[in-house]
Amino acid sequence: MGSGQSSNVLVVPQARQSLEQMKYEVAQSLGIQIPQDGYYGNMATRDTGAIGGHITRRLVEIAEQQLAGQFGQRF
C-alpha cells in the first residue's frame, strides 16, 4: 500500500467526506494533531488507535439510534 493509501473500501462512497470530518473532530477532542500531509507514519500507534476506536464507538452509537428509531415503534 504505502503513501497513505487505504485498502478499505467504503460501502457508501459518498460518506468519505463525513468520515474524514469525523476523524478530525475526534482527534481534536482527544488533543491529537493529525498531520496535514496525510502521512501517519510519524504518529504514535496509540494515538491512531484511539482515533479509530472513538470513531467506531461514535458510528455504532449513530447506527443504534437509527435502528431504535426505525424498529423501536414495532416492538
Buried (B, 14 or more C-beta within 10 A) or exposed (E): EEEEEEEEEEEEEEEEEEEEEBBEEBBEEEEBEBEEEEEBEEBEEEBBEBBEEBBEEEEEEEEEEEEEEEEEEEE
